[in-house]
């Protein structure tokens, strides 16, 4: 399909016909060569991902520990995909794609990584094909596709399993553009319009990032399709209205997707309130973030999976960012008829970033590399086509521009490969982010939690020394992490270091006063040290926090029993027995307390109940024999 027809509009005055190196490659190569080049470079660049594991940041929630995904495709799981707003998102097609990974490749990370790479390669090829067919320029299309395929800011969308939604939604979005181009050209109009609509819907159900797609189609009507034109003194309405009407179904789908997404994010608690993110703060961050995206796409350094939302941006940054955005937008409008590609590319960048620029604040980040995946296409088009057009009349400039473009592509590939290895495991990802974001507190918490999880894995595997090391590293980053103090205490106690364990339990209670387990563990340690009164206080607090805790009720009964308070002990043993009706040991404990409280008939009933549960319970049999029962 060739998207160059002009339906009645007059070609605006422009530069000389393009003839520089950036516009046409020598014709002594087969047509499949650019496709082979793009495929090979993208797959070679990203292939190391296939050996990477899942990272803790969302991958467990999305795939590894998600029972609906990790069990593969089934009618039940597909139904869940369409009905669930899990992880504060509604993207059923993405969920189904993860299930399909498990079905085809098993539960490991190889399959998801491989599919992400293949989807990114497909997106790169589709982008090249669309631009080449739409504009007739091979080399410019190739450079844009290479920048898209190899840019370091896109590593996050490809190397992160949870960002399948990025590459998948873009795949369907680009297919939608292809079908729309055929429709606009008049080829099987009804069929291609329906296919454009269906693929657009699939893209929205992969990630709602495509809500701006109807506007993108209008931009493409202006260039390269040239179905739309505006000239001074010309009535713009009659030409634009039919194009708007044909996109009404797409606008409806986009609006529906916005409604569902906001509802899902509200339900998941992901949308920040205006109390924490006032409107003025959001507007300021949006202006600065637009320029930061622009800067990182042009000079991709200090990339991070998380850019924290600052308390405030310097006034100078806000002023300069706003001025730069206004200036570039004014230039795009002023030269929009002469250099249509510049206007379309710049507007593509602005419009596709708008849903994620922070006006509706989701999460605690100020921006994210993954959000640049689609918007970058517009910026690359604006830069490459403008450079090509300006250099075309001057062969020397054309060669220089071509050399710069090649250097940019090679540089992007090198930086992307370096950035790629940050995603090989959770620790590498967090450490790199800490280094480039100046140890922001949110990433510190993530890294601390990572070491905590590692400590849990080592402890459950019986490797106590490594567990203790990981818990201590977690606490070095976050000294008030109550769960890490508690679990460090468990590991120390299991290692025979009761005094150190008791100190950790004390800190766990201090930093997590509502954690029942910490109070119980602290009470047990104090009991072992003979500090029965202090232990009693901990168990009483645990029972107050969780009256239905069997362990807390039983342990409180035990420490009261050791102090000779048999009547009080029997009360808590009885409550524990009521909560655990099939636990023979607790009924034996209750019987002991009742017997020592001179309530033998009740004690006998308790021992008999223990034997009903466990007929061979030797403790209950001996107690009954001592009471003259057989």
C-alpha positions in Angstrom: 0.0 0.0 0.0 1.3 3.5 -0.8 0.0 6.2 1.5 0.7 9.2 -0.7 -2.5 10.0 -2.4 -3.9 13.5 -2.3 -7.6 13.7 -2.2 -8.3 17.1 -3.6 -5.8 19.1 -1.5 -3.1 21.3 -3.1 0.5 20.3 -2.5 2.0 23.1 -0.4 5.2 24.8 -1.5 8.2 22.9 0.0 11.8 22.2 -0.5 13.3 20.8 -3.7 12.6 17.2 -4.5 14.6 15.1 -2.0 17.8 13.6 -3.4 20.3 13.4 -0.6 21.8 10.3 1.0 19.4 10.4 3.8 16.5 10.0 1.5 17.4 7.2 -0.9 19.7 4.3 -0.6 21.4 2.7 -3.7 18.9 0.5 -5.5 21.4 -2.4 -5.9 20.1 -4.2 -2.9 17.2 -6.6 -2.5 14.0 -5.3 -0.9 14.3 -7.8 2.0 17.7 -6.5 3.1 16.4 -3.6 5.4 14.0 -6.0 7.0 16.8 -8.6 7.6 19.0 -5.8 9.0 16.4 -4.6 11.4 15.5 -8.1 12.6 19.1 -9.1 13.1 20.1 -6.0 15.0 17.1 -6.0 17.4 17.3 -9.7 18.2 21.1 -9.7 18.6 20.9 -6.6 20.9 18.2 -8.1 23.1 19.0 -11.8 23.0 20.8 -11.8 26.4 17.4 -11.1 27.9 16.5 -14.7 27.3 18.8 -15.7 30.1 17.5 -13.1 32.6 15.2 -14.1 35.4 12.0 -12.3 36.6 12.5 -9.2 38.7 10.6 -8.6 41.9 9.2 -5.3 40.6 5.7 -6.4 39.3 7.0 -9.6 37.6 5.9 -11.8 40.5 2.5 -10.1 40.7 2.0 -10.3 36.9 3.4 -13.7 36.1 5.6 -15.8 38.5 3.3 -15.7 41.6 0.0 -15.1 39.8 -2.0 -18.3 39.9 -4.2 -17.2 37.0 -1.2 -16.7 34.8 1.2 -19.4 36.0 -1.4 -22.1 35.3 -1.6 -21.3 31.6 -4.5 -20.9 29.3 -7.9 -22.1 30.5 -11.5 -20.8 30.2 -11.4 -19.9 33.9 -8.2 -17.9 33.5 -9.4 -16.2 30.4 -12.6 -15.2 32.2 -10.5 -13.8 35.0 -8.4 -11.8 32.5 -11.6 -10.0 31.2 -13.2 -9.5 34.6 -10.2 -8.6 36.8 -8.6 -5.3 37.5 -5.6 -7.0 39.2 -2.6 -4.8 39.6 -4.8 -1.7 39.1 -5.1 -2.4 35.4 -7.6 -3.8 32.9 -5.7 -5.3 30.1 -7.1 -8.8 29.3 -5.2 -9.3 26.1 -1.9 -8.8 27.9 -2.9 -11.3 30.6 -3.9 -13.8 28.0 -0.5 -13.3 26.2 1.3 -14.2 29.5 -0.9 -17.3 29.9 0.0 -18.3 26.4 3.7 -17.9 27.3 3.3 -20.4 30.1 1.3 -22.7 27.9 4.1 -22.7 25.2 7.3 -22.4 27.2 6.5 -23.3 30.8 6.6 -21.2 33.9 10.2 -19.8 33.5 11.3 -16.4 32.3 12.8 -17.5 29.0 9.4 -17.6 27.2 8.2 -14.1 28.3 11.5 -12.6 27.4 11.7 -14.2 24.0 8.2 -13.1 23.1 8.9 -9.5 24.2 12.0 -9.5 22.0 10.0 -10.9 19.0 7.2 -8.4 19.5 9.7 -5.5 19.6 11.3 -6.7 16.5 7.9 -7.0 14.8 7.1 -3.4 15.9 10.4 -2.2 14.4 9.7 -3.9 11.1 6.1 -2.6 11.0 7.3 0.9 11.7 9.8 0.7 8.8 7.2 -0.8 6.5 4.6 1.9 7.3 6.9 4.8 6.9 8.5 3.5 3.7 5.1 2.7 2.1 3.6 6.0 3.3 6.4 8.3 2.3 8.5 6.5 -0.3 11.7 7.2 1.6 13.8 4.1 2.3 16.7 5.5 4.2 14.7 7.9 6.4 12.3 5.1 7.3 15.2 2.8 8.0 16.9 5.3 10.3 13.7 6.0 12.3 13.1 2.2 12.6 16.7 1.7 13.8 16.5 4.4 16.4 13.2 2.9 17.6 14.5 -0.6 17.7 17.8 0.2 19.4 17.1 3.2 21.6 18.2 2.7 25.3 14.9 4.2 26.6 13.1 1.2 25.1 15.0 -1.3 27.0 12.6 -1.1 29.9 9.6 -2.0 27.6 11.4 -5.0 26.2 13.6 -6.4 29.0 10.9 -6.1 31.7 8.5 -9.0 31.5 5.7 -6.9 33.1 5.9 -4.4 30.3 4.6 -6.9 27.7 1.7 -4.5 27.6 3.9 -1.9 25.9 5.2 -4.0 23.0 1.9 -5.8 22.6 -0.3 -2.7 22.5 2.1 -1.0 20.1 2.1 -4.1 17.8 -1.7 -3.9 17.5 -1.5 -0.1 17.2 0.8 -0.2 14.3 -1.4 -2.9 12.6 -4.3 -0.5 13.1 -2.3 2.2 11.3 -1.6 -0.2 8.4 -5.3 -1.1 8.0 -6.3 2.5 8.3 -3.8 3.4 5.5 -5.3 0.9 3.2 -8.8 2.2 4.1 -7.7 5.8 3.4 -6.3 4.7 0.0 -9.7 3.2 -0.9 -8.6 -0.5 -0.8 -11.4 -2.8 0.5 -12.6 0.1 2.6 -15.2 -1.7 4.7 -12.9 -4.6 5.5 -9.9 -2.5 6.3 -11.8 -0.1 8.4 -13.2 -3.0 10.5 -9.7 -4.5 10.8 -8.4 -1.1 11.9 -11.1 -0.9 14.5 -10.6 -4.4 15.8 -6.8 -4.1 16.1 -7.2 -0.7 17.8 -9.5 -2.4 20.3 -7.0 -5.2 20.9 -4.3 -2.6 21.5 -6.5 -0.8 24.1 -7.1 -4.1 25.8 -3.3 -4.6 25.9 -2.6 -1.2 27.3 -4.7 2.0 27.3 -1.7 4.0 26.0 -3.4 4.0 22.6 -6.2 6.2 23.7 -4.7 9.1 21.6 -4.7 6.9 18.5 -7.7 8.6 16.8 -5.9 11.9 17.0 -2.8 10.3 15.6 -4.9 9.1 12.6 -5.9 12.7 12.0 -2.3 13.7 12.1 -1.5 11.0 9.5 -4.4 12.4 7.4 -2.3 15.6 7.2 1.0 13.8 6.5 1.8 11.5 4.8 -1.7 10.6 3.6 -2.5 14.3 2.7 -6.2 13.8 3.1 -6.4 16.9 5.1 -5.0 20.4 4.5 -5.4 23.9 5.9 -4.5 27.1 4.2 -4.9 30.7 5.1 -8.3 31.9 4.1 -9.6 28.4 3.5 -12.7 27.1 5.3 -11.2 24.2 7.3 -14.5 22.6 8.5 -16.0 21.0 5.4 -12.7 19.1 4.7 -12.2 18.0 8.3 -15.7 17.0 9.4 -15.9 13.8 7.2 -12.5 12.7 8.6 -13.7 13.3 12.1 -16.9 11.4 11.6 -15.2 8.3 10.3 -13.1 8.2 13.5 -16.1 8.5 15.9 -16.1 4.7 16.6 -12.4 5.0 17.5 -13.0 8.0 19.8 -15.8 6.0 21.5 -13.5 3.0 22.1 -10.8 5.4 23.4 -13.3 7.1 25.8 -14.5 3.7 27.0 -11.0 2.6 27.6 -10.3 5.7 29.7 -13.3 5.1 31.8 -12.4 1.5 32.5 -8.8 2.3 33.2 -9.5 5.1 35.7 -12.1 2.9 37.4 -9.6 0.0 37.7 -6.8 2.3 39.0 -9.1 3.9 41.5 -10.1 0.5 42.7 -6.5 -0.5 43.0 -5.5 2.7 44.8 -3.0 3.6 42.1 -4.3 7.2 41.4 -2.7 9.9 43.5 -5.1 12.3 45.2 -4.9 16.0 44.7 -4.0 16.3 48.4 -0.6 14.7 47.7 -0.3 15.8 44.1 -2.0 19.3 43.7 -3.0 20.4 40.2 -0.3 23.1 40.1 2.4 20.5 41.0 1.1 18.2 38.3 1.2 20.9 35.7 4.8 21.9 36.7 5.9 18.3 36.6 4.3 17.8 33.2 6.1 20.7 31.7 9.5 19.5 33.1 8.8 15.9 32.2 8.1 16.7 28.6 11.5 18.3 28.3 13.2 15.5 30.3 11.7 12.9 27.9 13.0 15.0 25.0 16.4 15.3 26.6 16.7 11.6 27.4 15.6 10.6 23.9 18.3 12.9 22.4 21.0 12.0 25.0 20.0 8.8 26.8 22.0 8.8 30.1 21.2 8.2 33.7 18.3 5.9 32.8 16.3 4.4 35.7 13.3 2.2 36.2 11.9 4.8 38.6 12.2 8.5 38.6 10.9 9.9 41.9 8.3 12.6 42.1 10.1 15.6 43.7 8.7 17.8 46.4 9.0 20.6 43.9 10.9 21.5 40.7 13.2 24.6 40.6 11.4 27.6 39.2 14.0 28.1 36.6 13.5 24.5 35.3 9.7 25.1 35.1 10.2 28.4 33.2 12.7 27.1 30.7 10.8 23.9 30.1 7.6 25.8 29.5 9.3 28.2 27.2 11.0 25.5 25.2 7.7 23.6 24.7 5.9 26.7 23.6 8.8 27.6 21.2 9.0 24.2 19.6 5.2 24.0 19.3 5.1 27.5 17.7 7.9 26.5 15.3 6.0 23.3 14.4 2.9 25.3 13.6 4.7 28.1 11.8 6.5 25.6 9.5 3.7 23.0 9.5 2.7 23.5 5.9 6.2 23.6 4.5 7.5 20.7 6.7 4.4 18.7 7.5 6.5 15.9 8.9 7.9 18.2 11.6 4.4 19.3 12.7 3.1 15.7 12.7 6.1 14.3 14.5 6.1 16.9 17.2 2.4 16.6 17.7 2.7 12.8 17.8 5.3 13.2 20.6 3.1 15.6 22.6 -0.2 13.9 22.1 0.9 10.3 22.8 2.7 11.3 26.0 -0.3 13.3 27.3 -2.1 10.3 28.9 1.0 9.5 31.0 2.5 12.9 31.5 1.1 13.1 35.1 -2.0 15.2 34.8 -3.7 12.0 36.1 -1.0 10.9 38.5 -0.6 7.1 38.8 2.0 5.8 41.2 4.8 7.8 42.7 7.0 8.4 39.6 7.5 11.7 37.8 8.2 10.0 34.5 9.1 6.5 33.2 11.3 5.2 30.3 8.5 2.8 29.2 6.2 5.8 28.5 8.5 6.9 25.7 8.0 3.8 23.7 5.3 5.1 21.4 5.9 8.9 21.7 9.6 8.5 20.6 8.4 7.6 17.1 7.1 11.1 16.5 10.2 12.7 17.7 12.4 10.4 15.5 10.3 11.2 12.5 10.5 15.0 13.1 14.3 14.8 13.6 15.2 12.5 10.7 12.9 13.9 8.1 13.8 17.5 9.0 17.5 16.7 8.8 17.0 14.9 5.5 15.1 17.8 4.0 17.4 20.5 5.1 20.5 18.5 4.0 19.1 17.3 0.7 20.0 20.3 -1.5 23.6 20.3 -0.2 25.4 17.0 -0.9 28.1 17.7 1.7 25.6 18.3 4.4 23.7 15.3 3.3 26.7 13.1 3.8 27.4 14.7 7.1 23.8 14.1 8.3 24.1 10.5 7.2 27.3 10.0 9.2 25.7 11.6 12.3 22.6 9.3 11.9 24.8 6.3 11.7 26.8 7.4 14.8 23.5 8.0 16.7 22.3 4.5 15.8 25.6 2.8 16.8 25.7 4.9 20.0 22.1 3.9 20.9 22.9 0.3 20.4 25.9 0.5 22.7 24.0 2.3 25.4 21.0 0.0 25.1 23.2 -3.1 25.6 24.7 -1.5 28.7 21.2 -0.6 30.0 20.0 -4.1 29.2 22.2 -5.8 31.8 20.6 -3.7 34.5 17.6 -5.9 34.1 19.4 -9.2 34.5 18.2 -9.5 38.2 16.4 -7.4 40.8 19.6 -6.3 42.7 21.2 -4.9 39.5 18.1 -3.0 38.6 17.7 -1.4 42.0 21.4 -0.6 42.5 21.6 1.1 39.0 18.5 3.1 39.9 19.9 4.2 43.2 23.1 5.3 41.5 21.4 7.5 38.9 18.6 8.9 41.1 20.8 9.9 44.0 19.6 7.2 46.4 15.9 8.2 46.4 13.9 6.8 49.3 11.4 4.9 47.2 14.1 2.8 45.5 15.9 2.3 48.8 12.7 0.7 50.1 12.5 -1.5 47.1 16.1 -2.7 47.5 15.6 -3.2 51.2 12.5 -5.4 50.5 14.5 -7.3 47.9 17.2 -8.3 50.5 14.4 -9.1 52.9 12.9 -11.5 50.4 16.3 -13.1 49.7 16.7 -13.6 53.5 13.3 -15.3 53.6 14.3 -17.7 50.8 17.6 -18.6 52.5 16.0 -19.0 55.9 13.3 -21.3 54.5 16.0 -23.3 52.8 17.8 -23.8 56.1 20.7 -21.5 55.2 20.6 -19.3 58.3 23.9 -17.5 57.9 23.1 -16.2 54.4 19.6 -15.3 55.7 21.0 -13.3 58.5 23.4 -11.5 56.1 20.6 -10.6 53.8 18.3 -9.4 56.6 21.1 -7.2 57.9 21.7 -5.7 54.4 18.0 -5.0 54.2 18.1 -3.1 57.6 21.2 -1.2 56.5 19.1 0.4 53.8 15.9 0.8 56.0 16.5 0.6 59.7 12.8 0.9 60.5 11.8 -2.2 58.5 9.8 -4.0 61.2 9.3 -7.3 59.2 13.1 -7.6 58.6 13.8 -7.1 62.3 11.3 -9.8 63.1 12.6 -12.3 60.6 16.2 -11.6 61.5 15.2 -12.4 65.1 13.8 -15.7 63.9 17.0 -16.6 62.0 19.2 -15.6 65.0 17.0 -17.5 67.4 17.3 -20.6 65.2 21.0 -20.1 65.2 21.1 -20.2 69.0 21.7 -16.5 69.4 18.8 -15.8 71.8 20.1 -12.5 73.1 20.6 -11.0 69.7 17.2 -12.4 68.6 15.5 -10.8 71.6 17.0 -7.4 70.7 15.7 -7.7 67.1 12.2 -8.6 68.3 12.2 -5.5 70.5 13.0 -3.4 67.4 10.3 -5.2 65.4 7.8 -4.3 68.1 9.0 -0.8 68.2 8.8 -0.1 64.5 5.7 -2.3 63.9 3.6 -2.1 67.0 0.6 -3.6 65.3 2.3 -6.7 64.1 1.0 -9.6 66.1 3.8 -12.0 65.1 6.4 -9.7 66.4 4.7 -9.5 69.8 4.4 -13.3 69.9 8.0 -13.9 68.9 9.2 -11.3 71.4 7.1 -12.9 74.1 8.5 -16.3 73.4 12.1 -15.1 73.5 11.5 -13.3 76.8 9.9 -16.4 78.2 13.0 -18.4 77.2 15.1 -15.8 79.0 13.0 -16.1 82.1 11.5 -12.6 81.8 7.9 -13.9 82.4 6.3 -10.6 83.3 7.6 -8.8 80.2 6.6 -11.8 78.1 3.1 -11.7 79.5 2.8 -8.0 78.5 3.8 -9.0 74.9 1.3 -11.8 74.7 -1.5 -9.6 76.2 -0.8 -7.0 73.5 -0.8 -9.7 70.8 -4.2 -11.0 72.1 -5.6 -7.4 72.2 -4.5 -6.9 68.5 -5.7 -10.3 67.3 -8.2 -12.0 69.7 -8.6 -14.8 67.2 -4.9 -15.7 67.1 -4.6 -19.2 68.3 -0.9 -18.9 68.8 -1.2 -15.7 70.9 -4.0 -17.2 73.1 -2.1 -20.4 73.6 1.2 -18.7 74.4 -0.4 -16.3 76.8 -2.0 -19.3 78.6 1.4 -20.9 78.7 3.2 -18.0 80.3 0.4 -17.5 82.8 0.6 -21.2 83.7 4.4 -20.8 84.4 3.6 -18.0 86.8 1.1 -20.2 88.7 -1.9 -18.2 87.4 -3.8 -21.4 86.5 -7.3 -19.9 86.4 -6.2 -17.1 84.0 -4.2 -19.6 82.0 -7.3 -21.8 81.6 -9.3 -18.9 80.1 -6.8 -18.3 77.3 -6.3 -22.1 76.7 -10.0 -22.5 76.4 -10.2 -19.7 73.9 -7.4 -21.2 71.9 -9.1 -24.6 72.0 -12.3 -23.0 70.8 -10.5 -21.5 67.8 -8.6 -24.7 67.1 -11.1 -27.5 67.7 -8.9 -30.2 66.1 -5.7 -29.4 68.0 -5.2 -32.1 70.6 -2.2 -30.4 72.2 -4.1 -27.3 73.1 -6.8 -29.4 74.9 -4.0 -31.1 76.8 -2.7 -27.7 77.9 -6.2 -26.7 78.9 -6.6 -29.9 80.9 -3.4 -29.2 82.7 -4.4 -25.7 83.7 -7.8 -26.9 84.9 -6.3 -29.7 86.9 -3.9 -27.4 88.6 -6.8 -25.0 89.3 -8.5 -28.0 91.1 -11.2 -28.3 88.4 -10.6 -32.0 87.8 -14.0 -32.9 86.1 -13.4 -30.2 83.5 -9.8 -31.3 83.1 -10.9 -34.9 82.5 -13.3 -33.7 79.7 -10.5 -31.7 78.1 -8.2 -34.7 78.1 -10.9 -36.9 76.7 -11.5 -34.3 74.0 -7.8 -34.5 73.1 -8.1 -38.3 72.8 -11.1 -38.0 70.5 -9.0 -35.9 68.2 -5.9 -38.0 68.6 -6.6 -41.4 70.1 -2.9 -42.2 70.7 -2.0 -38.9 72.4 0.3 -40.1 75.2 0.1 -36.9 77.2 -3.6 -37.1 77.5 -3.6 -40.8 78.3 -1.0 -40.3 81.1 -3.0 -37.3 82.5 -6.2 -39.4 82.6 -4.4 -42.3 84.3 -3.1 -40.0 87.0 -6.6 -38.8 87.6 -7.9 -42.4 87.9 -9.4 -42.5 84.5 -8.9 -45.3 82.1 
